[in-house]
Amino acid sequence: MPKRLPTRERLHQIHRWACDTWDTPARLRVEKRLPKEYKGCLGCVEFPDEFPKGLPPLIRVLKTNRSQSAETYLHEFAHIVDCYRNGFAEGRKHEGHDAAFRNVAHEVLVRFVYEGGEAESLDF
């Protein structure tokens, strides 16, 4: 059995799997503390001004316990997939948590949890 990776390394492994699975570029930063503007959040996505051109979006995840950090990462990654598919707009309802996002979030979580994504990600 392979050695259990620390939370930070495991999240980067899941990140590489997700980017490969959805062919979606993104950057990941696992942090002990998020910036003040994200106080109370477990994670966030920062999109560059020139999105979808330029640097890929940055996912920032608060380092908590392993399962919560992974779930937060998948939620934030779903925001990026949603924006590539459905477009980015500051004015989307519920801070981007609309029906289109919920469909993408469901797809990402189901693929990881129920369709073998967790095991596949161990190879990344």
N, C-alpha and C positions, 0 to 999 in steps of 0.2 A: 504494500500500500504506500502511495506517495506521501511524503512529508506534508503536513498541514501548513499552508502558507499563512503568514500574518495577514491581518485584515487589509492593509494597504495594498499588498502584493496581489491578494485574491481579487480585490476590486479592479485592479489594472488588468488582471487576467480576464475577468468578466467583460471589461471594457473592450479588450481586443476581440473577444468573441462577438460581442454585440455589433461593433463596427463592421466586422467581416460578414456577419449574418445578414445585416440590413444594408450593407454596402453604403454606409453613412459615415462621413468623417466627423470626428469630434475629438476634443481634448479632455483630459480628466485631471483634476487636482483633488486629492484627499487631504482634508485640513483638520487641525485640532480645534480651530475656531474660525467661523465664517466672518466676513466683514460686517460692520455695524448695521448696514442697511438690510442685512438678511437675518437680523437677530430673531431668534425663535424658530428659524427654519432648519431643516435637516439637510437641505441641498438647494441648489439653484442652477440655472443655465444662464450664461452670459453670451448673448449673440453680438457679433461684431456689427458695427454700423453699416458695413457694406454687404451684409448677409444677402444671398448665399455665396458671394464671392469673398476672396480674402481668406483669412484664418478661419478654421472651423470653430464652431461654438465651443465654449468652455463649460464643462460640468464641474461644479464645486460640490463636494459631498463632505459633510461633517463626519469625522471618524467617531462612530459610536460602536455598538456591538456589531458583529459580523453580519447577522441576518438583516438588521435594520439598515445598515449602511448599503448592503446589496439591494434591498428593496427601494431605498431612496435613489440609488444610482439608476435602477431600471426605470423608475418614474421619470427622472430627469432626462434620461436617454430617449424615452418615449416622446417628450416634448420636442426634441430635435428631429426625430423621424417625422412627427406630425408637421413640423414647420417645413421640412423639405417636401412633404406630400401635399399639404394644404395651404402653404404660404404662411408668411410671418406677418402679423398685424398687431400693433400695440393695443388696438381697441377690442380684441377678442374678449368675449364674455368670460367672467369668472377667472380672470388672469390666465386665460388659455386652457382652462379646464372645461371645455365645452364638449359636445357630443362627438365631434371629430377626434378630439384628443382622447376621450375615453375609449373609443374604438381602437386606437393605436396602442394605448396603454394596456388594454386587455390583450391585444395580440402579442406584445412584448412579454408581459408577465406569463401568459399561457405557454408561449414558446420556451421560456426559461424554466418554469416550474414543472409543467406537465408534459412537455414534448421533448424532453431530453437535453434542453439547453444547458442545464446546470452541469451535467456530466460532460457534454461536448466542450464546455468552456474550460475544463481542466486541461485540455490539450493546447491551450493558447498560452 
